[in-house]
Amino acid sequence: MLNKISETSTQAIILSAGQGRRLLPLTENSPKCLLPISGKTIIEWQIDALLAAGIEKIIVVTGFQTGLVEALLQHRYPDHRQIRTLFNPFFEVADNLASCWIARSIMNRDFLLLNGDTVFDVSLLTQVLESKSAPITLSIDHKKVYDTDDMKVQLDEKGLVKHVNKTLSKDQIDAESIGLIYFRSNGPKLFRNAVEEALRHPTELKSWYLTIIDALAGKHLVNVCAISGHRWCEIDYSSDLIKAQELFSEQSNMEHNKVASDIIG
């Protein structure tokens, strides 16, 4: 039984429709979200953290091998009836903006939007949930060197997001997005409407949802929550799996037990 920090009306949407081809052959017959890390799959790490934070309503947008994901969720969380899936039939021909379109009808209250390949600890999630209220809050981290695959973030003079994309020049980069966004107040409606408008144009099928965040940032709507010092890892390559195994190993979990106990109570 997971200990909850507190009940919350916030819901979570996890985008897990992709296969994860950069991890082949590991993902030849199983989606990336079912890859194991220290005894649990990626999706279990995410859901367990969300449940521990008091988030009961969790929607997983599936695509590749959806039956395997559904079977795992039914087996692992039989008593959590608010955990359910939405199938994205366009996962082979579209990027994650289409998965957001599939889930747009449930973007009717505060929600977290998670990339299905980011593993994080409960304390990180708690910090995001307790962050300063804003329509959209982008979770960010800092490092010395950013690679071409990082989703880079530029901030304005007030600390709000100015741009977020992979092509920012070196002198524009202030941080990276970790794949966890919190929508509150009118943020869900603004994002939902922008997603619906974008998908009216066929060229946007191959777009990331962060193109929407980049556009909304121009209206000074996107705040940030820096999560430096907390454990997290995005899984794109085999080397990321090794890093995640080290970060979330039994030994590492023991080292974080006191912190987690203080948070959960």
N, C-alpha and C positions, 0 to 999 in steps of 0.2 A: 504494500500500500504506500502510495506517494503522499508525503506531507505537503499540504498546500500552504503557501505563504498567506494568501487571503483570497476570497472570492472576488471575481471581477467580471464585468459585463463585456469586457473586450474579447473579441474572437480572433482566431488566427487562420490565415490562408497560407498553405504551404504549396509551392509550385514544384511538383515532382513528376512532370510529364515526360521529361527527356530520357534518352537512353544513356547518355554519357559516353559518346563514341571515343573521346580522347582517352578513355580508360579500357578500351578493348585490349585483350579478349575478356577481361573481367566482367564486362557488361554485355557480352554477346547474347546471353539468354536471360539477363536479369537487369533491371534498371539501376541506375547509380544509387538511388536512395536506399536500396537494399544491400549495399556493400557493408560488410561488417567492420566495426572499429571497436577493439577491446571488448568483445563479447556482445555488442548490440549493433543493430543496423543504424545507418544514418538517420532514418526516419524515426526510429525509436529514441535515439538521443534527443531529437528535436521535440517529439511529443512528450517525453518524460519531463523535459525542462519546462515545457508549457504547462503541463498539469501541475507540476510543483509550484509554479507561479500563480496558480489559481485560474488558469485559462482552460475552460472545459469544452467550449465549442471550437472544434478544430476541423477545418476542411482541407483535404489533401487533393490537389488537382493532379490526376494521373494521366498517363498516356501509354508509353511503351510497357508492355507486359502488365497491364493494369490488374489482371487477375491475381498476380503474385502479391502485389501491394495490398489489394483488398483482403486476400487470405491472411496475410500477416496481421493486419489491423484487427480483423475479426478474432484471430487467435490470441493476440497479445492484449487487446483492450475490449474484451467482451462486455464489460460492465459500463463502458463509457459510450453511451448511446449518441452523444453529440459529436463524436468523431466519425466523420463520413467522407466519402470520396465524390469527386466530380470528374467525369471522364472528358478529356480533351481529344476529340477525334482528329484534330488538325496537327497533332504533335510531330508528324513526319514532315510537314510542309511549312510549319510556322515556328516562330520563336516564342518566348514566354509572354509577350504582349497578348497573344491569343489565349493563353491560359488565364490571364487576368480577365479577358473578355468573357470567358466561360464562367468565371466566378463573380461577374459584375453584379448580379442580382442580390448577392449577400453582402455587398459592400454598403450596407445601410446603417452601420453604426461603427464605433471605434474598432479598428482591427490592426493586427500585425500582419505584414506581408513578408514571407520568408522564402528565400531561395532554398530549393530542396537539397542543396549540397553543402550547406553551412552548418557545422557542428559548433555548439557553444555551451557554456555552463550557465547554471541558473542565476548566478550572481550578475552575469552580463545582462540577461533578460530582465532582471529586476531593476537594474540601473536604467534601462531603456523605458520600462513601464513607469518609473518614477521621475523621468526627465521632465524638464520644463514644458508646459503644454504649448503645442503649436499644431496647425492644421496637418503638417507633415514633418516627421522627425526622421532623419536619415542617420543610421548608426555608422560611425566612422572610426577608423584606427589610423595610426601614423607609423611610418617606418622610414628608414634612411634612403632606400632605393626602391623605386616602383618599376615593375616590369610591364611589358606590352599588354598583358592580359588583365592587369588590375583595373577595376572600375574606379577611375580617379575622380577626385572632388576638388573643386576650387571654391574658396569662401570669399565673401565680400568683406568690406571693412567693418560690418556689424556682426560678422561671424555666421551669417546665413549662407546657404548654398547658392553659389553663382552659376556653376556648371557641374555636371556629373556625366562623364563619358570616358571611354578608353583612350581617346586621342589627344588629351590635353598635353601641351608642351611641358617640359621640365619646370620652367619658371612659373607655370600656372598651378602646379600641384600642391595642395595643402594636406591631403589625406586620401584615404581610399574607402569606398563603401564596402561593408562586410556582407551585404545581402539581407538586411533586416530593417524594415521601415515600419514606423508607427503612424497611423492615420487617426486623427482625433478631430472633434468639432465638425467643421465643414470640409475637412480633408477628404473623408471617404466619398462625399458627393462630387467634389472637384475632380478627384482621381477617376471615379467611375464615369463621369461625363466625358472626360478627356479620352479615356480608353474607348468608349463607344464612338466618339467622333473619329479617332485615329483609324479604327478598323473599318470605317466606311471607304478607306482607300486601300486597294489591294496591295500596294507597295509596302504597306506597314505590317504585312503578315510576318515579315522577317525581322521585325524590330524588337528590341528589348523594352520592357516596361520602363526602364530608367530613362528612355527618351522622353517619356511623359513627365517624369520627375524633373528632368533637365528643363523642359518647357515651363513647368509650373514654378521652377526656381526663379525664372525671370520676373515673376510677379511677387517675389519676396515672401513666399509661403513656406519655404523649406528650411527648418532648423536642423541642428545636428546634435547628436549625443555621442561624445567621445568615450570609447570603451577600453582604452588602453589599460593594460594590466589584467584584463580578464582573458580567460581561455576561449579561443575560437579558431576554426580552421575551415577554409573553403576547399572542397575536394574536386579538383579538376584533372589531376595527373596522378600517376602511381606514387610519385614523390610526396604528394599531399597526403596520401593514405598513410605513408610511413610517419610523416609529421603528426598526423592526427592520432595514430596509435601511441606515439610518445606522449602527446599532450593529455590524452584521456586514458592512459594506462592505469592499472590498479594502483601503482605506486603514486602516480600523479594525483589520482583521486583521493588517496589517503592524505596527501599534503594539503588538499583543498577542503578536507572534511570539516575542519574547525570553522572556516569561513562559511561554508554551506550551512552548517548547523546554526550559526549566528543569524543567518538570513532566514532560514526556514522556521527556526524557533522550536 
